[in-house]
Amino acid sequence: MNKRLVLLSCFLMISVAAYAQYPYKWQIGGTMGIGGTIYTGGGDPTMSMTIGFNKAVQNTKWRWGIEAGIMNQGLVDYFFEDDAPDTFVRPNFEYVGVIADYSLFSKGEGFNIFARGGFAPAHQRDLYVHHSEDRFTALGLIGVGADYYWNKVMITGYISTSGIVTIQVSYGWWFGKRCK
Protein backbone atom coordinates (compact mmCIF):
# COMPACT_ATOMS: atom_id res chain seq x y z
CA MET A 1 0.00 0.00 0.00
CA ASN A 2 2.77 2.46 0.93
CA LYS A 3 4.71 1.65 -2.26
CA ARG A 4 1.63 2.40 -4.36
CA LEU A 5 1.10 5.70 -2.57
CA VAL A 6 4.74 6.69 -3.11
CA LEU A 7 4.59 5.72 -6.81
CA LEU A 8 1.32 7.62 -7.28
CA SER A 9 2.80 10.69 -5.55
CA CYS A 10 5.92 10.56 -7.75
CA PHE A 11 3.78 10.22 -10.89
CA LEU A 12 1.61 13.21 -9.89
CA MET A 13 4.66 15.36 -9.08
CA ILE A 14 6.28 14.48 -12.43
CA SER A 15 3.01 15.18 -14.29
CA VAL A 16 2.55 18.56 -12.61
CA ALA A 17 6.19 19.47 -13.25
CA ALA A 18 5.83 18.54 -16.91
CA TYR A 19 2.77 20.79 -17.30
CA ALA A 20 4.21 23.63 -15.21
CA GLN A 21 5.30 25.76 -18.14
CA TYR A 22 3.86 29.08 -19.18
CA PRO A 23 2.06 29.12 -22.55
CA TYR A 24 3.68 32.44 -23.52
CA LYS A 25 7.39 33.20 -23.97
CA TRP A 26 6.65 36.80 -23.04
CA GLN A 27 3.55 38.88 -22.35
CA ILE A 28 2.57 42.51 -22.08
CA GLY A 29 -0.66 43.73 -20.56
CA GLY A 30 -2.38 45.30 -17.63
CA THR A 31 -4.93 44.82 -14.89
CA MET A 32 -7.53 46.86 -13.03
CA GLY A 33 -8.42 46.03 -9.46
CA ILE A 34 -10.43 46.90 -6.42
CA GLY A 35 -9.72 46.22 -2.77
CA GLY A 36 -8.89 48.00 0.43
CA THR A 37 -6.11 49.81 2.23
CA ILE A 38 -5.52 49.57 5.97
CA TYR A 39 -3.38 52.11 7.83
CA THR A 40 -3.01 53.39 11.37
CA GLY A 41 -6.28 55.05 12.28
CA GLY A 42 -8.42 53.74 9.45
CA GLY A 43 -8.87 52.23 6.05
CA ASP A 44 -10.45 52.99 2.70
CA PRO A 45 -11.55 51.22 -0.47
CA THR A 46 -8.83 51.32 -3.11
CA MET A 47 -8.72 51.02 -6.88
CA SER A 48 -5.61 50.00 -8.81
CA MET A 49 -4.33 49.94 -12.34
CA THR A 50 -1.15 48.24 -13.55
CA ILE A 51 0.73 47.76 -16.77
CA GLY A 52 3.58 45.31 -17.13
CA PHE A 53 5.79 42.94 -19.04
CA ASN A 54 6.80 39.39 -18.09
CA LYS A 55 9.01 36.74 -19.63
CA ALA A 56 9.07 33.02 -18.98
CA VAL A 57 12.39 31.61 -17.84
CA GLN A 58 12.98 28.75 -20.26
CA ASN A 59 12.38 25.20 -18.97
CA THR A 60 11.50 26.37 -15.44
CA LYS A 61 8.39 27.22 -13.45
CA TRP A 62 9.52 30.85 -13.16
CA ARG A 63 8.80 34.05 -15.03
CA TRP A 64 10.12 37.50 -14.21
CA GLY A 65 8.60 40.85 -15.01
CA ILE A 66 8.44 44.58 -14.59
CA GLU A 67 5.24 46.24 -13.40
CA ALA A 68 4.14 49.86 -13.03
CA GLY A 69 1.00 50.72 -11.14
CA ILE A 70 -1.08 53.18 -9.18
CA MET A 71 -3.29 52.66 -6.14
CA ASN A 72 -5.80 55.37 -5.32
CA GLN A 73 -8.95 55.59 -3.20
CA GLY A 74 -10.88 56.84 -6.23
CA LEU A 75 -14.21 55.44 -5.06
CA VAL A 76 -14.38 57.73 -2.05
CA ASP A 77 -15.56 61.34 -2.33
CA TYR A 78 -14.49 63.41 0.66
CA PHE A 79 -16.06 66.69 1.80
CA PHE A 80 -14.54 68.86 4.54
CA GLU A 81 -15.55 72.17 6.05
CA ASP A 82 -13.11 75.08 5.62
CA ASP A 83 -12.38 75.15 9.36
CA ALA A 84 -11.81 71.35 9.66
CA PRO A 85 -8.53 70.37 11.33
CA ASP A 86 -5.72 69.36 8.96
CA THR A 87 -5.78 65.62 9.68
CA PHE A 88 -4.58 62.64 7.64
CA VAL A 89 -7.13 61.39 5.10
CA ARG A 90 -5.50 58.64 2.97
CA PRO A 91 -2.33 57.46 1.15
CA ASN A 92 -1.96 56.99 -2.61
CA PHE A 93 0.84 55.08 -4.33
CA GLU A 94 2.58 55.04 -7.71
CA TYR A 95 5.25 52.39 -8.23
CA VAL A 96 7.53 50.64 -10.69
CA GLY A 97 8.99 47.34 -9.57
CA VAL A 98 10.22 43.85 -10.35
CA ILE A 99 7.97 40.80 -10.12
CA ALA A 100 8.67 37.06 -10.08
CA ASP A 101 5.93 34.47 -10.65
CA TYR A 102 6.26 30.78 -9.80
CA SER A 103 3.92 28.28 -11.45
CA LEU A 104 2.14 26.20 -8.82
CA PHE A 105 -0.02 24.24 -11.25
CA SER A 106 -0.48 24.28 -15.00
CA LYS A 107 -2.84 22.26 -17.16
CA GLY A 108 -2.71 22.15 -20.91
CA GLU A 109 -1.53 25.18 -22.83
CA GLY A 110 -3.83 27.83 -21.41
CA PHE A 111 -4.39 27.44 -17.67
CA ASN A 112 -1.88 28.26 -14.96
CA ILE A 113 -2.02 29.04 -11.23
CA PHE A 114 0.95 31.00 -9.93
CA ALA A 115 2.38 32.59 -6.80
CA ARG A 116 3.79 36.12 -7.08
CA GLY A 117 6.38 38.10 -5.20
CA GLY A 118 8.09 41.38 -5.84
CA PHE A 119 9.62 44.63 -4.72
CA ALA A 120 8.82 48.14 -5.90
CA PRO A 121 10.19 51.58 -5.06
CA ALA A 122 7.14 53.81 -4.78
CA HIS A 123 6.02 57.42 -4.60
CA GLN A 124 3.58 57.78 -1.69
CA ARG A 125 1.34 60.83 -1.52
CA ASP A 126 -0.28 61.26 1.88
CA LEU A 127 -3.38 63.39 1.58
CA TYR A 128 -4.45 65.58 4.48
CA VAL A 129 -7.55 67.78 4.74
CA HIS A 130 -5.72 70.95 3.60
CA HIS A 131 -2.43 69.74 2.09
CA SER A 132 -0.54 66.69 0.83
CA GLU A 133 2.91 65.31 1.62
CA ASP A 134 5.08 63.38 -0.83
CA ARG A 135 7.59 60.74 0.18
CA PHE A 136 9.34 57.76 -1.30
CA THR A 137 8.92 54.31 0.16
CA ALA A 138 9.25 50.66 -0.81
CA LEU A 139 6.40 48.24 -1.42
CA GLY A 140 6.63 44.51 -0.92
CA LEU A 141 4.26 42.51 -3.13
CA ILE A 142 2.94 39.01 -2.58
CA GLY A 143 -0.01 37.23 -4.11
CA VAL A 144 -1.56 34.43 -6.13
CA GLY A 145 -3.17 34.44 -9.53
CA ALA A 146 -4.35 32.47 -12.50
CA ASP A 147 -3.75 32.78 -16.23
CA TYR A 148 -6.35 31.50 -18.65
CA TYR A 149 -5.02 32.13 -22.14
CA TRP A 150 -4.95 35.95 -22.37
CA ASN A 151 -6.97 36.56 -19.15
CA LYS A 152 -5.27 37.10 -15.80
CA VAL A 153 -6.90 37.32 -12.36
CA MET A 154 -4.89 37.98 -9.19
CA ILE A 155 -5.14 38.68 -5.49
CA THR A 156 -2.15 40.79 -4.51
CA GLY A 157 -1.08 42.21 -1.18
CA TYR A 158 1.15 45.26 -0.91
CA ILE A 159 2.87 46.46 2.26
CA SER A 160 4.82 49.68 2.56
CA THR A 161 7.77 50.31 4.84
CA SER A 162 5.48 52.52 6.97
CA GLY A 163 3.10 49.59 7.59
CA ILE A 164 0.30 50.50 5.16
CA VAL A 165 -1.31 47.31 3.80
CA THR A 166 -3.33 47.12 0.58
CA ILE A 167 -5.12 44.05 -0.76
CA GLN A 168 -6.28 44.09 -4.40
CA VAL A 169 -8.37 41.70 -6.50
CA SER A 170 -7.59 42.47 -10.12
CA TYR A 171 -8.43 41.29 -13.61
CA GLY A 172 -6.68 42.06 -16.87
CA TRP A 173 -5.66 41.05 -20.36
CA TRP A 174 -2.16 39.98 -21.34
CA PHE A 175 -0.94 39.33 -24.87
CA GLY A 176 2.33 37.94 -26.14
CA LYS A 177 4.27 35.40 -28.13
CA ARG A 178 3.09 31.83 -27.60
CA CYS A 179 5.56 29.03 -26.96
CA LYS A 180 5.91 26.44 -29.71
N, CA, C and O of each residue as an XYZ file, in Angstrom:
720
protein
N       0.824     -1.190      0.000
C       0.000      0.000      0.000
C       0.873      1.261      0.000
O       0.622      2.188     -0.770
N       1.901      1.298      0.864
C       2.773      2.463      0.934
C       3.551      2.657     -0.362
O       3.766      3.791     -0.791
N       3.982      1.547     -0.997
C       4.710      1.652     -2.256
C       3.818      2.252     -3.345
O       4.274      3.067     -4.148
N       2.557      1.850     -3.370
C       1.625      2.400     -4.360
C       1.412      3.895     -4.139
O       1.364      4.667     -5.097
N       1.287      4.294     -2.907
C       1.098      5.702     -2.571
C       2.325      6.529     -2.969
O       2.191      7.635     -3.494
N       3.506      5.994     -2.720
C       4.742      6.687     -3.106
C       4.836      6.787     -4.624
O       5.165      7.851     -5.147
N       4.553      5.695     -5.345
C       4.593      5.716     -6.806
C       3.563      6.686     -7.381
O       3.862      7.415     -8.326
N       2.350      6.700     -6.816
C       1.316      7.624     -7.277
C       1.738      9.067     -7.021
O       1.532      9.931     -7.872
N       2.317      9.332     -5.874
C       2.796     10.685     -5.550
C       3.890     11.118     -6.510
O       3.875     12.250     -6.994
N       4.843     10.230     -6.793
C       5.916     10.558     -7.746
C       5.344     10.830     -9.130
O       5.760     11.780     -9.792
N       4.394     10.008     -9.578
C       3.778     10.217    -10.887
C       3.073     11.567    -10.951
O       3.209     12.288    -11.939
N       2.316     11.919     -9.901
C       1.611     13.205     -9.885
C       2.586     14.368     -9.883
O       2.360     15.357    -10.580
N       3.668     14.275     -9.117
C       4.655     15.356     -9.079
C       5.328     15.524    -10.444
O       5.546     16.651    -10.889
N       5.656     14.419    -11.107
C       6.280     14.481    -12.431
C       5.295     15.061    -13.437
O       5.684     15.870    -14.280
N       4.021     14.663    -13.366
C       3.010     15.182    -14.289
C       2.824     16.674    -14.109
O       2.775     17.414    -15.092
N       2.720     17.126    -12.879
C       2.549     18.556    -12.606
C       3.779     19.319    -13.069
O       3.647     20.390    -13.660
N       4.964     18.798    -12.816
C       6.189     19.466    -13.248
C       6.258     19.549    -14.765
O       6.728     20.551    -15.305
N       5.802     18.526    -15.454
C       5.833     18.543    -16.911
C       4.871     19.581    -17.477
O       5.163     20.181    -18.511
N       3.743     19.805    -16.831
C       2.774     20.790    -17.298
C       3.064     22.188    -16.776
O       2.418     23.141    -17.212
N       3.997     22.344    -15.873
C       4.213     23.634    -15.212
C       5.057     24.581    -16.055
O       6.072     25.097    -15.588
N       4.648     24.802    -17.259
C       5.303     25.757    -18.138
C       4.272     26.808    -18.527
O       3.076     26.527    -18.602
N       4.750     28.007    -18.770
C       3.861     29.078    -19.177
C       3.589     28.976    -20.675
O       4.499     28.648    -21.436
N       2.367     29.247    -21.116
C       2.057     29.115    -22.549
C       2.645     30.240    -23.406
O       2.671     30.128    -24.631
N       3.116     31.319    -22.778
C       3.684     32.437    -23.524
C       5.159     32.615    -23.185
O       5.552     32.519    -22.023
N       5.983     32.878    -24.221
C       7.391     33.199    -23.974
C       7.507     34.533    -23.258
O       8.309     34.689    -22.338
N       6.699     35.494    -23.690
C       6.652     36.798    -23.042
C       5.232     37.344    -23.201
O       4.493     36.940    -24.098
N       4.871     38.263    -22.319
C       3.551     38.875    -22.351
C       3.663     40.357    -21.993
O       4.584     40.775    -21.291
N       2.719     41.126    -22.485
C       2.568     42.515    -22.084
C       1.074     42.733    -21.858
O       0.241     42.205    -22.595
N       0.747     43.511    -20.837
C      -0.664     43.731    -20.557
C      -0.857     44.553    -19.310
O       0.069     45.196    -18.815
N      -2.064     44.525    -18.815
C      -2.379     45.300    -17.625
C      -3.595     44.755    -16.913
O      -4.320     43.912    -17.442
N      -3.808     45.246    -15.708
C      -4.935     44.825    -14.885
C      -5.579     46.039    -14.238
O      -4.957     47.091    -14.091
N      -6.826     45.873    -13.859
C      -7.527     46.858    -13.035
C      -8.068     46.097    -11.837
O      -8.529     44.962    -11.965
N      -8.008     46.736    -10.657
C      -8.416     46.035     -9.457
C      -9.177     46.905     -8.488
O      -9.265     48.125     -8.632
N      -9.721     46.234     -7.499
C     -10.431     46.897     -6.419
C     -10.120     46.138     -5.133
O      -9.955     44.919     -5.151
N     -10.042     46.845     -4.047
C      -9.722     46.219     -2.773
C      -9.803     47.225     -1.655
O     -10.678     48.090     -1.638
N      -8.883     47.105     -0.720
C      -8.892     47.995      0.427
C      -7.498     48.267      0.939
O      -6.579     47.470      0.747
N      -7.353     49.417      1.600
C      -6.106     49.815      2.227
C      -6.349     49.986      3.722
O      -7.338     50.587      4.142
N      -5.433     49.449      4.513
C      -5.519     49.567      5.970
C      -4.281     50.304      6.449
O      -3.162     49.941      6.085
N      -4.473     51.339      7.264
C      -3.377     52.114      7.830
C      -3.741     52.507      9.240
O      -4.892     52.364      9.652
N      -2.775     53.000      9.982
C      -3.007     53.387     11.370
C      -4.116     54.424     11.419
O      -4.006     55.489     10.811
N      -5.168     54.118     12.133
C      -6.279     55.054     12.275
C      -7.389     54.886     11.258
O      -8.339     55.668     11.272
N      -7.314     53.904     10.377
C      -8.417     53.741      9.447
C      -8.128     52.849      8.274
O      -7.175     52.070      8.261
N      -8.991     52.991      7.282
C      -8.873     52.231      6.054
C      -9.855     52.766      5.037
O     -10.835     53.418      5.399
N      -9.605     52.499      3.783
C     -10.449     52.991      2.699
C     -10.498     51.970      1.577
O      -9.583     51.159      1.435
N     -11.579     52.004      0.763
C     -11.553     51.217     -0.469
C     -10.484     51.778     -1.391
O     -10.176     52.970     -1.348
N      -9.921     50.916     -2.224
C      -8.825     51.316     -3.107
C      -9.022     50.715     -4.491
O      -9.428     49.561     -4.630
N      -8.730     51.509     -5.505
C      -8.721     51.018     -6.876
C      -7.276     50.981     -7.346
O      -6.442     51.744     -6.860
N      -6.978     50.090     -8.297
C      -5.615     50.004     -8.809
C      -5.635     49.800    -10.318
O      -6.612     49.323    -10.896
N      -4.532     50.177    -10.925
C      -4.332     49.935    -12.345
C      -2.850     49.649    -12.540
O      -2.000     50.367    -12.014
N      -2.540     48.599    -13.297
C      -1.146     48.241    -13.548
C      -0.933     48.017    -15.039
O      -1.871     47.738    -15.786
N       0.300     48.145    -15.444
C       0.733     47.765    -16.775
C       2.078     47.076    -16.595
O       2.876     47.492    -15.755
N       2.338     46.038    -17.364
C       3.578     45.314    -17.133
C       4.016     44.453    -18.302
O       3.349     44.347    -19.331
N       5.164     43.848    -18.089
C       5.790     42.940    -19.039
C       6.336     41.767    -18.247
O       6.929     41.966    -17.186
N       6.150     40.539    -18.741
C       6.797     39.392    -18.094
C       7.350     38.455    -19.151
O       6.905     38.445    -20.299
N       8.323     37.673    -18.737
C       9.008     36.744    -19.632
C       9.217     35.429    -18.900
O       9.698     35.405    -17.767
N       8.853     34.342    -19.553
C       9.066     33.018    -18.975
C      10.551     32.685    -18.983
O      11.254     32.962    -19.955
N      11.017     32.093    -17.905
C      12.394     31.607    -17.841
C      12.350     30.196    -18.406
O      11.675     29.320    -17.863
N      13.066     29.984    -19.488
C      12.981     28.752    -20.265
C      13.179     27.501    -19.410
O      14.096     27.432    -18.592
N      12.302     26.512    -19.613
C      12.377     25.200    -18.966
C      12.341     25.271    -17.448
O      12.909     24.405    -16.783
N      11.689     26.277    -16.886
C      11.501     26.370    -15.444
C      10.055     26.749    -15.156
O       9.272     27.001    -16.072
N       9.716     26.786    -13.890
C       8.387     27.215    -13.453
C       8.345     28.719    -13.176
O       7.340     29.215    -12.667
N       9.392     29.439    -13.492
C       9.515     30.854    -13.157
C       9.244     31.753    -14.357
O       9.457     31.364    -15.505
N       8.774     32.953    -14.071
C       8.799     34.049    -15.025
C       9.081     35.324    -14.241
O       8.665     35.456    -13.090
N       9.774     36.240    -14.853
C      10.116     37.501    -14.207
C       9.428     38.617    -14.987
O       9.053     38.446    -16.147
N       9.272     39.756    -14.329
C       8.596     40.847    -15.010
C       8.859     42.192    -14.373
O       9.465     42.302    -13.307
N       8.386     43.201    -15.057
C       8.437     44.582    -14.591
C       6.999     45.075    -14.583
O       6.248     44.831    -15.528
N       6.616     45.769    -13.518
C       5.243     46.238    -13.401
C       5.227     47.674    -12.903
O       5.978     48.030    -11.995
N       4.377     48.491    -13.491
C       4.136     49.856    -13.030
C       2.670     49.948    -12.650
O       1.808     49.392    -13.332
N       2.389     50.645    -11.567
C       1.001     50.718    -11.143
C       0.700     51.915    -10.269
O       1.595     52.600     -9.775
N      -0.594     52.146    -10.095
C      -1.078     53.179     -9.183
C      -2.151     52.564     -8.298
O      -2.894     51.680     -8.724
N      -2.222     53.040     -7.067
C      -3.294     52.660     -6.143
C      -3.848     53.949     -5.556
O      -3.117     54.746     -4.968
N      -5.157     54.141     -5.726
C      -5.798     55.373     -5.323
C      -7.183     55.052     -4.774
O      -7.848     54.137     -5.260
N      -7.613     55.789     -3.781
C      -8.946     55.594     -3.204
C      -9.962     56.376     -4.026
O     -10.671     57.228     -3.491
N     -10.036     56.094     -5.308
C     -10.877     56.838     -6.228
C     -12.364     56.665     -6.014
O     -13.144     57.472     -6.520
N     -12.788     55.649     -5.289
C     -14.212     55.438     -5.056
C     -14.779     56.368     -3.993
O     -15.994     56.547     -3.911
N     -13.926     56.952     -3.192
C     -14.379     57.726     -2.052
C     -14.363     59.211     -2.399
O     -13.364     59.725     -2.901
N     -15.473     59.897     -2.130
C     -15.559     61.337     -2.333
C     -15.602     61.989     -0.951
O     -16.536     61.766     -0.180
N     -14.596     62.786     -0.651
C     -14.494     63.414      0.664
C     -14.991     64.849      0.599
O     -14.795     65.536     -0.404
N     -15.632     65.299      1.665
C     -16.057     66.690      1.798
C     -15.670     67.171      3.189
O     -15.989     66.524      4.187
N     -14.977     68.318      3.256
C     -14.542     68.864      4.535
C     -14.936     70.330      4.622
O     -14.927     71.049      3.622
N     -15.272     70.752      5.794
C     -15.549     72.171      6.051
C     -14.244     72.946      5.987
O     -13.174     72.372      6.193
N     -14.314     74.242      5.704
C     -13.111     75.083      5.624
C     -12.346     75.150      6.938
O     -11.124     75.301      6.937
N     -13.056     75.040      8.063
C     -12.382     75.149      9.357
C     -12.056     73.776      9.965
O     -11.738     73.688     11.151
N     -12.134     72.702      9.159
C     -11.814     71.353      9.657
C     -10.328     71.271      9.973
O      -9.516     71.884      9.281
N      -9.958     70.517     11.016
C      -8.531     70.370     11.330
C      -7.803     69.633     10.206
O      -8.391     68.800      9.518
N      -6.530     69.943     10.029
C      -5.723     69.364      8.957
C      -5.228     67.979      9.371
O      -4.077     67.819      9.775
N      -6.106     66.983      9.269
C      -5.783     65.617      9.683
C      -5.527     64.743      8.459
O      -5.899     65.092      7.339
N      -4.889     63.608      8.693
C      -4.576     62.637      7.636
C      -5.870     62.058      7.081
O      -6.784     61.722      7.834
N      -5.940     61.942      5.743
C      -7.126     61.395      5.095
C      -6.835     60.016      4.507
O      -7.522     59.047      4.833
N      -5.797     59.917      3.621
C      -5.505     58.640      2.967
C      -4.158     58.703      2.258
O      -3.664     59.790      1.958
N      -3.552     57.525      1.983
C      -2.335     57.464      1.149
C      -2.681     57.026     -0.273
O      -3.652     56.299     -0.484
N      -1.901     57.463     -1.226
C      -1.957     56.993     -2.611
C      -0.558     56.552     -3.003
O       0.427     57.075     -2.480
N      -0.459     55.598     -3.917
C       0.845     55.078     -4.332
C       0.963     55.039     -5.850
O      -0.012     54.781     -6.555
N       2.168     55.297     -6.340
C       2.578     55.040     -7.712
C       3.894     54.287     -7.618
O       4.778     54.685     -6.859
N       4.039     53.212     -8.371
C       5.245     52.392     -8.229
C       5.687     51.798     -9.553
O       4.903     51.674    -10.494
N       6.958     51.436     -9.603
C       7.534     50.641    -10.686
C       8.439     49.620    -10.003
O       9.338     49.992     -9.248
N       8.207     48.345    -10.264
C       8.990     47.336     -9.570
C       9.209     46.077    -10.373
O       8.756     45.949    -11.510
N       9.919     45.144     -9.749
C      10.220     43.847    -10.348
C       9.332     42.785     -9.713
O       9.047     42.825     -8.516
N       8.903     41.839    -10.533
C       7.971     40.799    -10.122
C       8.546     39.452    -10.536
O       9.170     39.337    -11.591
N       8.338     38.438     -9.711
C       8.667     37.060    -10.079
C       7.436     36.196     -9.812
O       6.850     36.258     -8.730
N       7.051     35.401    -10.790
C       5.934     34.470    -10.654
C       6.479     33.051    -10.679
O       7.411     32.743    -11.422
N       5.879     32.184     -9.850
C       6.256     30.785     -9.796
C       5.012     29.947    -10.067
O       4.014     30.078     -9.360
N       5.059     29.100    -11.068
C       3.921     28.277    -11.446
C       3.680     27.188    -10.402
O       4.539     26.339    -10.166
N       2.519     27.223     -9.791
C       2.142     26.198     -8.818
C       1.468     25.011     -9.498
O       1.645     23.865     -9.086
N       0.693     25.298    -10.544
C      -0.022     24.244    -11.251
C      -0.362     24.750    -12.652
O      -0.793     25.890    -12.821
N      -0.170     23.919    -13.624
C      -0.481     24.278    -14.998
C      -1.122     23.080    -15.673
O      -0.696     21.942    -15.477
N      -2.146     23.342    -16.467
C      -2.839     22.262    -17.160
C      -3.036     22.672    -18.606
O      -3.603     23.726    -18.894
N      -2.571     21.846    -19.495
C      -2.713     22.146    -20.911
C      -1.868     23.353    -21.298
O      -0.858     23.651    -20.660
N      -2.295     24.042    -22.348
C      -1.529     25.176    -22.830
C      -2.090     26.510    -22.369
O      -1.472     27.540    -22.640
N      -3.227     26.546    -21.688
C      -3.835     27.829    -21.412
C      -4.138     28.142    -19.971
O      -4.501     29.279    -19.669
N      -4.008     27.188    -19.059
C      -4.388     27.440    -17.667
C      -3.182     27.299    -16.758
O      -2.418     26.339    -16.860
N      -3.021     28.266    -15.871
C      -1.877     28.255    -14.961
C      -2.256     28.961    -13.664
O      -2.890     30.016    -13.695
N      -1.879     28.395    -12.540
C      -2.023     29.044    -11.233
C      -0.616     29.359    -10.756
O       0.263     28.498    -10.797
N      -0.398     30.588    -10.302
C       0.946     31.003     -9.930
C       0.952     31.779     -8.620
O      -0.048     32.369     -8.210
N       2.119     31.755     -7.980
C       2.382     32.589     -6.803
C       3.252     33.750     -7.259
O       4.065     33.593     -8.170
N       3.092     34.905     -6.640
C       3.787     36.120     -7.078
C       4.480     36.783     -5.899
O       3.961     36.811     -4.783
N       5.652     37.308     -6.171
C       6.382     38.102     -5.196
C       7.122     39.210     -5.910
O       7.459     39.087     -7.087
N       7.372     40.289     -5.196
C       8.086     41.379     -5.844
C       8.451     42.496     -4.899
O       8.116     42.482     -3.715
N       9.149     43.463     -5.460
C       9.617     44.629     -4.715
C       9.490     45.839     -5.631
O       9.817     45.770     -6.815
N       9.008     46.958     -5.069
C       8.824     48.141     -5.903
C       9.117     49.417     -5.123
O       8.480     49.674     -4.102
N      10.072     50.220     -5.588
C      10.194     51.575     -5.059
C       8.920     52.335     -5.434
O       8.398     52.161     -6.535
N       8.425     53.166     -4.538
C       7.138     53.811     -4.776
C       7.135     55.270     -4.327
O       7.842     55.660     -3.398
N       6.324     56.049     -5.010
C       6.024     57.416     -4.598
C       4.732     57.332     -3.786
O       3.720     56.836     -4.282
N       4.759     57.804     -2.565
C       3.585     57.782     -1.693
C       3.143     59.222     -1.461
O       3.922     60.051     -0.991
N       1.906     59.507     -1.788
C       1.343     60.829     -1.518
C       0.322     60.684     -0.405
O      -0.730     60.072     -0.588
N       0.642     61.253      0.750
C      -0.279     61.261      1.883
C      -1.154     62.501      1.782
O      -0.660     63.628      1.792
N      -2.448     62.281      1.685
C      -3.384     63.392      1.582
C      -3.915     63.751      2.964
O      -4.334     62.885      3.731
N      -3.887     65.030      3.261
C      -4.453     65.582      4.484
C      -5.630     66.459      4.083
O      -5.856     66.668      2.891
N      -6.380     66.972      5.039
C      -7.549     67.783      4.742
C      -7.169     69.017      3.918
O      -7.868     69.347      2.961
N      -6.081     69.702      4.267
C      -5.721     70.952      3.597
C      -4.406     70.910      2.825
O      -4.050     71.912      2.204
N      -3.685     69.825      2.833
C      -2.432     69.743      2.086
C      -2.092     68.278      1.808
O      -2.793     67.374      2.264
N      -1.021     68.053      1.063
C      -0.536     66.690      0.826
C       0.965     66.676      1.057
O       1.636     67.701      0.936
N       1.483     65.501      1.391
C       2.912     65.305      1.621
C       3.397     64.166      0.740
O       2.791     63.095      0.706
N       4.485     64.400      0.031
C       5.076     63.381     -0.833
C       6.280     62.760     -0.147
O       7.054     63.442      0.525
N       6.422     61.461     -0.328
C       7.589     60.743      0.182
C       7.849     59.537     -0.708
O       6.998     59.136     -1.502
N       9.010     58.980     -0.563
C       9.340     57.763     -1.300
C       9.457     56.625     -0.310
O       9.987     56.790      0.789
N       8.963     55.482     -0.707
C       8.920     54.314      0.162
C       9.189     53.076     -0.695
O       9.455     53.191     -1.891
N       9.120     51.931     -0.100
C       9.248     50.659     -0.810
C       7.996     49.838     -0.542
O       7.461     49.846      0.566
N       7.542     49.141     -1.551
C       6.397     48.243     -1.424
C       6.854     46.807     -1.624
O       7.556     46.501     -2.588
N       6.465     45.943     -0.730
C       6.628     44.509     -0.923
C       5.335     43.974     -1.510
O       4.253     44.381     -1.087
N       5.425     43.078     -2.470
C       4.256     42.512     -3.132
C       4.253     41.002     -2.958
O       5.289     40.351     -3.092
N       3.092     40.454     -2.661
C       2.940     39.005     -2.577
C       1.505     38.676     -2.972
O       0.574     39.404     -2.627
N       1.334     37.578     -3.694
C      -0.012     37.230     -4.108
C      -0.090     35.909     -4.836
O       0.895     35.183     -4.963
N      -1.298     35.613     -5.316
C      -1.561     34.432     -6.134
C      -2.432     34.863     -7.300
O      -3.149     35.861     -7.228
N      -2.356     34.099     -8.364
C      -3.166     34.443     -9.530
C      -3.341     33.258    -10.447
O      -2.805     32.174    -10.220
N      -4.110     33.501    -11.492
C      -4.346     32.465    -12.499
C      -4.349     33.103    -13.878
O      -4.906     34.181    -14.085
N      -3.708     32.408    -14.818
C      -3.748     32.779    -16.230
C      -4.698     31.813    -16.922
O      -4.650     30.607    -16.682
N      -5.551     32.340    -17.772
C      -6.355     31.496    -18.651
C      -6.276     32.113    -20.037
O      -7.007     33.048    -20.363
N      -5.379     31.572    -20.843
C      -5.024     32.131    -22.138
C      -4.633     33.596    -21.954
O      -3.620     33.854    -21.303
N      -5.364     34.561    -22.479
C      -4.947     35.955    -22.372
C      -5.576     36.674    -21.182
O      -5.351     37.872    -21.011
N      -6.355     35.979    -20.356
C      -6.966     36.557    -19.152
C      -6.072     36.308    -17.946
O      -5.428     35.263    -17.847
N      -6.035     37.265    -17.036
C      -5.272     37.096    -15.800
C      -6.102     37.654    -14.645
O      -6.611     38.772    -14.720
N      -6.233     36.869    -13.581
C      -6.903     37.321    -12.363
C      -5.933     37.091    -11.206
O      -5.269     36.056    -11.138
N      -5.856     38.072    -10.290
C      -4.886     37.981     -9.191
C      -5.468     38.543     -7.904
O      -6.361     39.390     -7.922
N      -4.950     38.060     -6.801
C      -5.139     38.676     -5.490
C      -3.736     39.030     -5.024
O      -2.896     38.152     -4.830
N      -3.490     40.322     -4.847
C      -2.147     40.790     -4.512
C      -2.200     41.639     -3.259
O      -3.078     42.486     -3.098
N      -1.243     41.397     -2.372
C      -1.084     42.211     -1.176
C       0.160     43.067     -1.299
O       1.205     42.603     -1.755
N       0.040     44.309     -0.892
C       1.148     45.261     -0.914
C       1.350     45.754      0.511
O       0.375     46.027      1.210
N       2.594     45.874      0.952
C       2.874     46.456      2.259
C       4.006     47.452      2.109
O       5.043     47.154      1.516
N       3.791     48.642      2.655
C       4.816     49.684      2.565
C       5.715     49.617      3.795
O       5.386     48.965      4.786
N       6.839     50.292      3.716
C       7.772     50.309      4.844
C       7.169     51.023      6.054
O       7.635     50.827      7.177
N       6.143     51.845      5.842
C       5.481     52.520      6.966
C       4.329     51.701      7.542
O       3.643     52.168      8.450
N       4.103     50.486      7.033
C       3.096     49.589      7.592
C       1.720     49.700      6.963
O       0.766     49.128      7.493
N       1.581     50.402      5.871
C       0.305     50.500      5.161
C       0.128     49.233      4.331
O       1.018     48.853      3.570
N      -1.029     48.579      4.481
C      -1.308     47.314      3.798
C      -2.463     47.516      2.827
O      -3.498     48.074      3.190
N      -2.281     47.060      1.593
C      -3.326     47.123      0.575
C      -3.515     45.736     -0.012
O      -2.546     45.055     -0.347
N      -4.767     45.323     -0.135
C      -5.117     44.047     -0.761
C      -5.972     44.370     -1.981
O      -6.962     45.095     -1.880
N      -5.580     43.824     -3.147
C      -6.278     44.091     -4.400
C      -6.697     42.797     -5.073
O      -5.923     41.841     -5.117
N      -7.913     42.757     -5.595
C      -8.371     41.701     -6.499
C      -8.429     42.351     -7.867
O      -9.136     43.340     -8.058
N      -7.690     41.802     -8.821
C      -7.590     42.468    -10.119
C      -7.798     41.488    -11.267
O      -7.608     40.279    -11.132
N      -8.191     42.050    -12.388
C      -8.428     41.289    -13.614
C      -7.834     42.068    -14.772
O      -7.914     43.296    -14.800
N      -7.238     41.365    -15.728
C      -6.681     42.062    -16.875
C      -6.448     41.148    -18.054
O      -6.698     39.944    -18.000
N      -5.960     41.756    -19.121
C      -5.663     41.051    -20.360
C      -4.192     41.168    -20.655
O      -3.606     42.244    -20.535
N      -3.595     40.055    -21.043
C      -2.162     39.984    -21.339
C      -1.969     39.272    -22.660
O      -2.522     38.193    -22.878
N      -1.184     39.874    -23.546
C      -0.942     39.329    -24.871
C       0.553     39.138    -25.076
O       1.364     39.865    -24.502
N       0.912     38.160    -25.896
C       2.326     37.942    -26.145
C       2.586     36.845    -27.143
O       1.684     36.383    -27.842
N       3.832     36.438    -27.196
C       4.275     35.403    -28.134
C       4.094     34.039    -27.476
O       4.629     33.782    -26.398
N       3.339     33.174    -28.132
C       3.089     31.832    -27.599
C       4.320     30.947    -27.782
O       5.079     31.098    -28.739
N       4.496     30.024    -26.843
C       5.565     29.026    -26.956
C       5.179     28.021    -28.031
O       3.998     27.781    -28.277
N       6.186     27.439    -28.665
C       5.912     26.443    -29.712
C       5.858     25.069    -29.148
O       5.638     24.107    -29.884
